[in-house]
């Protein structure tokens, strides 16, 4: 699978769903969408890939695929156009269907703009926003692994010898938490804590340590040396997972 297409899949199927966390946890955004009952679709015309945001009574669900009659459709001519737009680079404007819902569109763009919190250079000091950024970055990294396992040859080779391994990420003491099931067929990511333990666990010392590691302020190797990250379980396999996370970073920050 070509890299630009995999990157587009990550934006649509990993980054967009992070808006669910935004609507749950950010009071301003939650207030803005609480009365919405609409569907906003994002699609790439030449590759026929799409995702849609379903707003209903303050709740948001981001789903794969095409909705039959969305309120607004934002259509990109190709994956390069989508990737440039989501990464904040200059690009051609996508085509918008449903432009008469102009006020809704402007508010949707405001919600999308919240994703800029993911940028490493976007400094966050407010405690609640800081925790939200850590949660979003952790979910982005772990769920992107799942997308890459479908097409990236490096990831597929790395997990070829895996056999039903559970890898857990923990930010101590109260989360966020995420885990992944890894075997030679692929990687499946989940939020929360696996109820039957893990083959290897990566524990981040606290929220501040997680913030510094996930934003790249502290290199992962140095973080291990400073005990900001502690590996538990099969350390050798943990090193393999570390290499996979590095691959994710290359895609999220090309």
N, C-alpha and C positions, 0 to 999 in steps of 0.2 A: 504494500500500500504506500503510495507516495506521501512524502512528509507533509506537504501542504494540506492534503486531505485529512491526514491524521490530526494535524493541528486544528483544522476546522471542526473535526469531530469533538476535540477536547473543548473548544469554545462553546459548541452547541450543547454537548451532553455532560460536561463537567462544570464549566464556568457559569453558564446560564442557570443551572439548578441551584447555585449558591444564593440566588436571589430569594429562595425559599427561607433561608436562614436570616436574610436581611429583613424580610417582612415579619418574621417571628420576633426578632430581637431589637430592631431599631424602631423606637417609638414614633419618630417622624414619618418614616416610610409606612409603618403599620397604619397610622392615622390616614395617610394619603390614599391608601388602597382599600380601606375598610368597606366602602360601599360599591366597589367595582364588581361588575358581573360582565366579563368580557374575555375574549381570547386574542392574544397577540402572537402571531406566527413569524418565525424567522426561517428563511429557506435560501438554498443555493440552487439557482436554476440549472446550471450545467451538470451538476452531480446528483440532483434530486435528493439532497439531504435536508432535513428540516427538524425543527423543534417548536413547540408552542407553549405559551404561558397561559394557564387557566386561572383567572381571578374569580373568586366567588365568596362574597360576604367577609372579606378580610383575609381569606385563605388564598394561598398561591401554590399551585402544583405545576411543575415544569415537566413536560412529557415529550418523548421522542415522536417523530413522525408528523404527518400532515393532518390538520384539522379541516373538516369539510367546508366550514363557513366562518373563518376567523373575522373578528371585528376589524383588525388591522393586520396587514401582511407586509413585512419588511423583507424584500427580496434582493439578494446579492447576485451579481452576474456570474461570479465564479468564486472558488475557495480563496484565492488570493485576495479578492476584494473583501470578503468576510474577515479574513485574518488581519488585514491591514486596519480595518475599521475597529475590530475588537482590541487590537494592540495599541490603538491610539495614533497610528501613523496616517499620513495623508493618503486619501483614496477617493475614488469616485463615489458619489452619493448612491446608496442603495435605492431601489425603486420602492415606493410606498403605495400600497393599495388600501383605501379607507382613509385617505388624507382628510376627508371632511370631519373626521373625529380629531380635529387638530388639538384641542385642549387635552384630550386623553393621550394623544401621541406625545405631546410635550411632557406630560407627567411620566409616561413610560420611559422616555429618554432620561428624565431625572433619576428614575429608579435604576436604569442601566448605568448611569454615571456613577452610581454608588460603587460599582465594581472597581473603580479606580483605587479603592482602598487596598486592593491586592498588590498594587505596585510597590516594589521594595523601597522606592524613594518616598512613598507617601507615609510620612511620620504620623503616628497616632499616639496621643498622650491620655485621652479620656479612657478611664479603666474599662468601661463597658464596651466602647468601640475597639479597644485594644484586644479584649477577649474575643470579640466577634471577628476581628481580623485574623487572629491566630486560628480560630475554628475554621474560617473560610480557606485559609492557606493550607491547613492540614487536610481538609476534605479535598481540596483541589489536587494536592499531591497524590493522595492515596487513590482517589477515583480516576485520576489521569493514568495511573498504572494500569488500571483495568482496560481503558481505551487503547493504550499502547500495546497491550498484550494481544490485541486482535490483528495488528499489522506490522509492528516494528520488529525487524529481524533480530536486533540486539536483545530486546526483551524476551522474545520467543526462544532464542538460544539460551539465555540465562536461566529460564525456568524449565528447560527441557528435562532436567533431572529431578525436578520437584515432584513430591508425591503427597498431595493433600496437606500442605503446610498452612498453619494459621500464623499470621504475622500481626502483632498488635502494636499500636502506637498509643501512648498515654502521656498526657500533660498533667503532671501532679500538681496539687492533690485532687482537684475536682474536675479535671477534663479541660478541653474536649478529648474525646477518645475516638479512634477509628481502627478498623482491622481489615485484613484482606485474606482471602483463601487463595492459595497459590498451588497449582499443579501444572503438569505439562500441557494441559489443554487451554490454560489461560489464567487470568487473575480476576477475581470478583471482589469488589470493595463494599464495605458496610460502615455505617456510623455506629458508635457505641463500643461495648466490650463483649468479646466472644465469651459465651457462658461456660465453655469447657476448657478454657485456658489456651495457651498459645505455644507454638514451637519456638518462637523467638519474640521478645518484646523489647521495644525501644521506648524508654521512659525519659521524658524531658523533665528536668528538675522542678521547674515551676513555669508560670505563664510568661515571665520576663525572659527566661532562658529560651522558651519556645518561640517567642517573638523574635529574638536575636538570631536564632538558628534559621527559622523559616523565612525571614526577610533577607538572609544572607549576610547579616552584619558579622556573624561569627561563622567561620568555616566549620563544616560538620566534623572534620578530623580534630580540629582544635577543641570543639565542643566536647568531644569524647574525652580528650586529654584533661579538660577542665571539669569533667564530670557533670557537664550540663546535660549530656545524654548518657544514659546508662543502658547497656545491652544486657538482657537476661535471657537465658536459654542457650540455644545453639549459636555461639558467637560467630562461627565461621559462616553460617547461613546469614547472620546479621550483616556481615560484610558484603555478601552478595546483594542483599536488599538495599544496602547503602549505595551500591553501584547503580541499581535500578532507579533509586531516587535521584541520583545525579542525572540520569538519562531524562527523567521527567523535567528536571530543571532546565535542561537544554531546550526542551519543547516549549515550556512556559515562558522562558526568557531567551528567545533565539538571538 
